[in-house]
Amino acid sequence: MRHPMSRLLAILILANACFQSISVHAEVVRIEILDRTPYLGGRAFGDVGAYEQLTGRMTYAVDPNADDNKVVADVANAPRDAGGKVVFSADFMILKPIDPARANGRLLYEVNNRGGVGSLGFFNDAASALRGASKDEQAGNGFLFEQGYTLVSSGWTWDVPPGPNRLRADLPTATVDGRAVTGAVTGEIAVTRPTESAQHIGMLSVGYAPVDLGDPSAVLTKRDHASDTRRPIPRDRWRFGRNVDGVFYPDPAWITLEGGFTPGAIYNVTYTAREPRVVGLGLIAIRDTLLFLRGARRDAFGGINPLTENGGDLPTTVIGFGISQSGRLLSNMLLLGLTGDASGRRAMDGLFIHVAGGGKGSFNYRFAQSSRHFSPDVEMDYPTDFAPFSTASVTDPLSGTTSNLFDRAISRGTIPKVFFVNTSAEYWARAASLIHTTHDGAEDVAPHPSARLYFVAGGQHGAASSGSRRNFSACRNPLDYRPMMRALLLQLDAWVTQGREPEPTTVPRLADNQLTDLTAYVAAFPEIPAARTPVRFLEPPRLDFGPRFDTEGIADIVPPKPGPNYVTRVPVPDADGIDQGGLRMPEVSVPLGTYTGWNLQNADTGAPERLGRWDGSFFPFARDENERIATRDSRISIAERYATRDDYVRAVAEQTLLMAERELILGADVNPLIERAGRFYDRVTSHDPSDESCDYIVDR
């Protein structure tokens, strides 16, 4: 097999002879199809018919002097070819109707999360990954295919492990005057069980290796909470590497500590690394991929845009979609004006930004660690949550700076229509309130007319969860709100393509007494047997990385100095403990228990007061009045709410139909939702509260 770098070198040699004729906007210079397969063996999806799956590589040639691209940190220090361009390549994946006449003209582009694609799991309820072995379960309920969407995803970061199910980008390394760049990097370890060796890199990350594994100046510190003083650990007590079956192996991604790591403690290692990747080019790659796919029929070498094969048309509409990390990246693209170019061409007409909270991620600075993000008490040394948060102008009371997430897009005339969707979990763990309040948490902020904000009350970061309690004190939140997300996607589509107004912004507001601080939340939360309430949540600090960070993306203070926190708020709970002020799924409007966006770790983790990063809780109601009195539960019991199972199912049906009338539930999902609620009633009412297992919450 030909080595990927050899293939790229051949492309570069050929490209040098051709770049002079390429326009300034033709930054995708080559597209290679490496594999073409009928999707699921040619299975047909409604009137759209069969799909095919294409995988391959795109090669980019980026002008580092173009105003569009100067926003990328270190782009001026990236290596250039003979034509002065920065050249690199990335994987891509396309799923498209075999008959282009049956496509709906919309390209749904997913910013993959750590190289993995999740849109089919999210919108189609699919059970397996999109890229990989073809199995019927990949298609799920077929929703996106039956709608006729063309699905695209491409690599944007180098920092994910290579593998058949990961899309990666081969981003270049920055150099200065031909010399390798070095700099300080911070890693973090927070284990939940005793161990002698642990990884200090981010989740599903490759990470930056130390220049010298034995560097005596590397520092490992320990603290109990993020706000505590860091206590240095003597250098002779730890080393880079890991123990496997009693044998030590040097490994730059691992640290072995004499006496082992204490569960619950936060360890940070700071060391000198070299060869930073120009990570911000990944955002340029996404923009240019979409500008190419929607605006060009051939690449610089005559290669055909695969969307125009067999008489296919260029897509009329592009909708970007991102979950969590990927949503933060889309917010960062908005901030940098990369949803279009300086000439006013839009790369994306609509954006569906899901569970990003107030974050914008670590995607555009020297030695950026794109996998890191602020969470309650962990990974607080990485620049992920910073102003501006809102799509309307807000003044920071400390810096006096007034800014807006849409500022650059406004100046270019490339504002897309944007849905920001968050659940209860993002108000606790992702500072979601900051996207619609001032930085001091004192006033509501209305969004820009091109934005809609939605709050899924009672939801957690990931839609639904398994019956495993894992490291948590409470059963994890089982709410599956994906049916609402399918409906919202179609609302966004209609807003972009037809100008139809979507559901109004629906978030908890200070003016409606629906947002509050932690003390008031705990006071308002009902008395629930064995439920422990939070003692802290994410309040993002303003981080000081030194004088060059804001202008050049270079950190001189590592780890950073924490400054004053932004003030975040959480939704006010009702008498059942369910958050107010948002969109409610039928089973939340007609509840059998309390759904929260928070879950505390258990005592075995060593940090029982630490909130989970993604997980919420479920606390079932008492089954009848006697059980409620015996357990001292302040919430009304199930039997007192619903006389019979039929009464409960009837109430769920009413709420489901009301949601369908508002186009927040699709007609095809109405009966399955009602049936699902009935099964949940059976499991909750037959569950013995003395049984601490959580298997009963899962719809098997």
N, C-alpha and C positions, 0 to 999 in steps of 0.2 A: 504494500500500500504506500502511495506517495505521501510523504510527510506534509502536514498542513503548511508549515513554514516554507517548504520548497515550492508548493503551489502558489503561496502568496508572493514569493520572490519572483517567480515567473510572471505573475500578473504585474508586479511593479516594473519589471524591465519593459514589458510591452506597454504599460501605461505611460511610461516616460515619453514615448514617442507620440502619444495621443493627447496628452493633457492640454497642449496648447490650443486645441480646437474645442475644448470643453467649456461650456458656459460657466459662469461663477456659481450658478445654482445646481449644476449637475454633479452633486457630491457623492451620489451612488454611481460609481463608474463601472462596476461589473456585478452581475448577478449570475450565480451558478446554481443550477438545479442538480443536486447530488442524488436525490431519490424521489421517485414519483410512484405512489401506490393508491389504488382504489381504496377509499376509506371504508373500513369494516367490510371488505370484500364486495363493495358496490351496493351496499344496503341503501334502499331508497327512503327518503324522508318526505312524506306528503307530496305536494305538488312540485316541490323543488327537485326531487329525485336524488340521485347519488352524488356523493362528494368524492374528491380526491385529496390526498395529503401530499404536499411537497415539502421537502427539506433541502437546505442548501446553505450557501454562504453569499454574503454581500461584501463588496469591497468599497470603501469610502476614500475620497480624496478631499480633504478639508483645507480650506484656505485659512491659515491662522491669523491673517491680517484683516479678514473681513469683519465688519462691525458685528455681524450676526454671531461670530464665533469667539470674539474677544472676551465674552463673559466667562469662558472656561478657564479655570485656574490652571496655570502652567502650560497652556496651549502654545505660548511663545517659546517654550523650552522643549517642545516635542520635536523629534527628528523629522526632517523634511526630505522629500525626494528632489530630483533635479529640477522639477517645475515649481518648487517651493511649497508643495502640498504635504500635509500630514496624512499618511496613508495607513489604514488599518482595516480589519475585516471582522465580521460577526456571523454567527449562525442565524438562520431564520426558519420559520415553519409557517406554512399556509394550508388552510383547509378551505376549499372552494367548491361550489357546484360544478360538476363536470359539464353540464349544459349552461354556458354563461347567460343564456337568455332567461334562465329561471332564477338567477340571483336577484336579490332585492336592491342592488346598487349600493349597499352599505358595507363598508369595511369596518369591522370591529377589531380594533388593535388592542391587545392586552400587553401591558408592561408586565413581563413575567416577574415573579417573586423569587429572588435568589436562584434564577435560572429555570424555575418550574412554572408551568402554565396551569392555571386553575379556573379558567372561565367556564369550562364544561361542568366542573364540580359545583360551581357557584350558580350558574343559570340553568343548567340541565340536570341538576341533582345527580351527576355522574359519580361513580364510585372509584374511578381510577384516573391516573394521569392522562393528559391529552397525548403526550408524545411517548411513544414506546410501542409495546405489543398491541396489535389491534384486537380488542375485545368488545363485545356488544355493550358491556357496562360503561365503556368510555363515553358513549353517546347519551347515556342517561335517558331522560324523557324526550330527547330530540328537539327541544324547544328552539335553540339557535339555528339548527339546520332547517327545521320546518319554516322558520321565518325567512330563510334565504340569505343569512349573513355570510360574508366571507371573513374568516377568522385568520388573523395574522399575529405573530409574535416574533421578536428578534432579540438577539443578545445585546446587552448594554453594559454589562460589567464583567471584568476579568476575575473577580474575587469570589467565584463559586467553584467547587470541586468539579473537575471534568467528569463526564458521564453521559450515557445515552439519553438520559431524561433531563439534561440541563442545556439551556441555551446560553452561550458565552460570547464575549467579545474579546478579541486580542488587542487590547488597548496599548498604545505605546508608552514607553518609559521616559520621564523627563530627565534631561541632562542640562547642565550649565557649562558653556564653553567646552563642550565635549567631554566633560567629566561627570561621573556618577554623582547623583544628589543623595545626601544622607540627611537624616533628621530624627527627632525624637518621636516615638510612637508609644501609646499606652494600650495595654491589654487588660482584660478583667476576668476574674474568676469568682463565681458564687455558687458553691456546690450545695446540694440538699442531702447528701449523705457522706460519711467519712471516706476519704480517698487520699492516696499518697501522690497521685499524678492527675493533672487536669489540664484541659485546653484553655488558653488565654485569648484565643481568637473568637470572632463573632460566629453566630449561628450559620451553619452551612457556608463557611468562609475558608478561604485559603490563607489570608492574612499576610502581613509583611514579616519576613524573617529578620532576626538580628544580624547585624554585620558580623558579630563575633559571639558565639554561644557562651564563651567564657568571659565576656566583657565584665571586668570588675566594677564598672560604673553603673551597670544595670541595677535598678532598684525595685524591690518587691515590698509592698506595704499591705497592712491589714487594718480594717476598721469594721465596726459592727453595723453602722448605718452610713448612708452616703453623706450625711451632714457631720459625721464625726471626724476627728483628727486622724490622719493616716499615720500608722505606726510602722516604721521600717523594720524589716526582718533581716538579720545578718546575712550577708551574701554567701557565706559558707554553709548556710542551711538549705539553700535551694539551687537548682540548676535547670537549664533548658533541656528537656527530654522527658522520657517516661519509663516507668518500670512495667514490664510485661512478664508475668510469671517469674518474678524475682530477678529478671535481667534488665539492666538499664540500657536504653537506646537514646542517643542524642536526637532531638526532634525540635525544631524551632517553634512549633505550634503548641508545645506542651511544657509544663513546668512540674518538676517533682520537688516536693517540700519535705524536709526531714520532720518526722512526726505527723505529717499529713495535714490536709486542709480541714478547717473546722466548718461544719455545716452552718449556714446562715451568715457567716462572716463574708465581707467583701474584700477581695485581694486585687490589687492593681500592680502591674509590672510596667515599668517605663524603661525603654532601651533604645539604642540607636539602630535604625533600619536604613536601608538604601534602596535606590531605584523605585521611586514612587511612580505609579501609573497615572496617566492623565485621565482621571476617572470621569471628569465632566464631559469628555468626548462621548461617553455613552449616551448622554442626553441629546447631543448633536446627532448621533447615529439614529436615534428614534425619530427625531424631526425629519432627517434626510431620507430615511426609509419611507416615511409616509409621503413626503413631497415627491419622491420618485414614483411610488406605486400609484399615486393618484394623478400624476402629472406628466409622465413620460411613457412612451411605448417601447423604447429601446434604451439600453445602456450605452456607454461610450464605445463599446466594442461591437455593437449591433445585437447584443443579447436581448431577447424579447421580455418585456414585462409580463410575468406569468398571468397577470389578471386580464391581459388583453388577448390571450391565446384563443384560437377558434372563433375569432370575431367578437370577443368579449370587449365590453366598454370599460373605460376607466371608472373607478367608483365615484359616484356623485357625492357621497357623504362618508366622512371618517369620524368614528366615535372611539375615543380612547378610554380604556378601562384599567383600573388598578386597585388591588386589594392591599391594605396595610402598607408594607414597604413600597409597593408599586404605586399606591395612592400618594404616598409622600413624595415619590419621584415626580409624579404628575404635578403636584403642588409646586415643586421646585422648578419645573419647566414653566409653569405660569409665572413664577417670580422672576425668572431669567428672560422671559419673553420668547421662549423656545417652542411655543405652540404654533409659531409661524416664523416667517423670515422678515428681513428689513424691507423687502419690496411689497409686503402686505399679503403674501400668499399664506393661506392657512394650512398647517399640517393636520390639524384636528378641528372639526366643527363642533364637537361635543365631547365632554369629559364626564365619566362616571367615577368619582373618587370615593372609594369605600373604605371606611374605618381607618382613615389616616389621622383622625383627631386634628390637633393643631400642628402636627409635625411636618417638616419639609426634608428631613433626612440628611445623611452625611454623604453627599454625592459630588461635591464640587470644591475640594481643597486638597492641598498636598498631603499625601498619605491618608486620604479619605478612606474610612472603613464603612462601606455602604451597608453592611449588615447590621450596624449598631443603631440603637434608638433609645431615647429616654423611656424609662419605665419607673414605676414606684420603687425608689431606693437602689436601683441598679442601672448600669450603663449611663451614668449621669455626667461622664467626662467627654461626651461626643456631641457636636453641634447639630442637634436635630430639631429642636423646638425654639424658634426665634422669630421675631417680628420681621415683616408683617404677617399677621394671622388672618385678617379679615379681607374680604373683597371690596370693602368700603374703607375710606381713609380713616385712620386712627392715629392719634398722637401718643407716643410713649411719654408718660409723665416724667420719667427719669432722664432720657436722652433728649427729649423735646423734638424728636424726629417724627414727622408725619409720613406714613407710607400706606401702601395698598397692594395686595397680592396681584392685582390686575394692572398695575402702573405701566409696565413695559408693553403688555399686550394692548393697552389703550393707546399708547403712543404709536404703535404699529398698525392699529386697526385690525388686530387678529384675535380679538376676544372670542373664545368659544362659549357655547352654552354649557354650564357646569352644574352637575349635581354633586353635592357633598353629603354623604350618608354616613352617619355614625350611630353606634349603639350606646347603651348605658355604660358598657365597659370603657369606651373612649373618654367618658367624662371623668372616670376614676384613674385611668392609666395612660391617657394620651392627650390630656389638656384640651379636650374638644370644646369646652365653653369659650375658649379664646377666639374661635372663629366667628363668634357672634356677641362678644362683650368687649369692653375696653380692657386695657392691660392691667388695670387695677381691679377688675371685676365689679365695677360700680355701676356701669350703664350697659344697656343693650345696644347692639350695633346692627342695623338692617343691612342685608347683603346687597351687592350690586344687582341691577335688573337682569343681568345675564347669569346670575347664580341662584340656585335653590338649595336650601339646607334642610335636611331631614334627619330626625332623631327616631330611631327604632327603640321605643321604650321597652325596657326589660330584656333587651338582647345582649349577647356577649360578642366578643371580637369575631369569633368564628361561628357561623350559623350551626347550631346544635352541637352536641358533644356525645362521646361514648358514655357508657355507664360506669367507667372507671373513675374513682375518686382521685386517683393519682396522689399528688402531694398536698391535697387541699383538705380543709376542715369540713367543708360542706359538699354535697353532691353538686356536680357541675351543671350549668344551665342547659336545659335541653331544647330551648326555643329554636325552631327552624323557621327563619323568616325569609328564606329564599323565594317563596312564591311572591312576596311583595317586591323583591328585587327584580323578578322577571317583569312585573307590571311597571315598575319604575323605569326599566330600560326602554320599554315601548313608549312611555311618556316622554323620556328624553329624546328618543328617535323622532316622535311626532313634533316635539318642540323645535328640533333642529331642521327637520325636512318640510314641515307644514306650517310652522309658526303657531301651533296649538299650545296654549298656555298649560303648563303642567300643574300638578298639585302645588298649592302655595307652600312657601317655607313653613316648616312645622318643627320648631325647637322650643325647649323650655325658655321662658323669658323672665328676667328680673321684674319687669313691670307687672307680670301676672303672678308674682310670688311662686314661681316654679323653679327658680335656681336659688341655691343657698350655700352656706359654708359647711364644713365638716361637723362642727359642734351642733348646729341646728338640725342637720340631717340625722345624726345619731339620736337626738332628742325626739325627733318625729317618727323614727323607725319603730314598728310595733314590737311587742314582746313575743319572741319566738323561741321555743325550746331549743337549747343548745346552739343558738345562733350567736356568733361573735361578730360585732360590728367593727368597721375599720377605725384605725387610730391615725392613719395618714394616707395621703394619696398624692398623685403627681402634681407638683407645683414647680414648673420648669425654672431653673435658675438662669439668669443672664451670665454667660460664660465669657471670661476674658482670656483670649489666646494670645494677646500681644498686639502691637501696633500694626503689623502687616496682614493680619488675618482678614479683616473686612475688605481690604483693597487688593491683596494679592493671593489670598487663600493660603498663607503660610503661617503656621503656628509657631510662635517663639516661646510660649509658656505652655509646657506639657508636663503633667496634666494641667488643665486650665484653672484659673482662679474663679471660684463661684461668686457671683454677685447676687443682688436682690432677686427674689423670685417674682415671676409673673403671678398674678392672683387668679386662680382658677375656681370654678364653682361646680357643684354637682346638682342634679335634679332633685327636687323635693319629693319624697315618697308619699303615697297616699296611705290610708289606714291599713291596706294590705301589704305595704312595703314596696309597692311597684311605682316606678318613677312616673311623674306627671309631665305633661307638656309635649308628648311626641305622638308618632303614629304607633298604633297598637295592633298587633296581630290578634285574630279572633280569640285565641286561647289566652291572651293577656287581658283582653276586654272582658272575657268570661273565665276568670282564673280558677285553677284548682290548687294554687299555691303562689308563693312569692318568687318572682324572677328578679334577680339583681344583676348588676354589671360588675360586681366585686366578689372575690372569694379569697379568704385568708389561707395562708399555708398552715399545715399542721405542725405540731410541736417537734416531730421527728426531723423537720427540715432545719432546725436551729434558728429559724426566724419566723415564729408563729404570728407576728404582727405584720409581716410583709404581704402585700397584696399580690395576687397572680398578675402576670403581665397581660393575659388575654381572657381569662376565665371568669365567668359569673357564677352565681349560685342558684339553687332551687330549694325552697323550703315548702313542702306540701302543707296544706291546711289540715287541721284535725278532721277526722272523718265524720264525727258527730259531736254533739254538745258535751256529752260525758267525757269523751276523749279530750276535748278542748279544755274543759275545767280541770281535768286531772293533770294535764301538762302545763297549765297556766299560760295557754296561748291566747293572746289578745285578739286574734283574728277570728272572724266568723267561720264556723265549720262548713264543710261541704254539704252536709245534710240540711243545715239551716239555710243554705243558699239555693240549693236545687233539690226539690222534693224527690225526684227520680232521675235516673239516667236519661230518660227521654226529655225531661225538662232541661237538663244541661245541654244535651245535643241540640235541642231546639233553640236555645239561647245562642249557642255557637253559630248555628245556621243563620240566624238573624244578623249577627255581626258580620259574618262572611259575605252575605248578600249586600249589606251596606258598603262593605269594602269594595265589592265588585262594581257597585253603582258608581263609585268614585274612581274606578279603574285602577285601584290599588291591589286588586286580586283579579287574575284572569279567569274567564269563564271555565277554562279547562281545569283550573285548580280548585274550584268551589267544592265539588263533591269529595275529592280526595282530602281536603282540609277538614271537612265535617266528619268524615270517616276516621281520620287520624285522631281527632279530638275524642271521639267515642272510645277508641282503643286506649287513649291516655287516661280517660276517666276510669276504665276498668282496672288499669294497672295501679293507679293512685289509690283507689278505694279498696283494693285488695292487698295493699302493701301494709305489713305490720310495722308500725313506727319503731318498734324495738329492734328491727332488722336494719343495721346501719349500712348495708350494701346499697349501691345506686343503680343496680341493673334494671330496676323497674322503670326508670325514666326513659329508656331507649325503646323506640318503636322498631321492633325487629320483624 
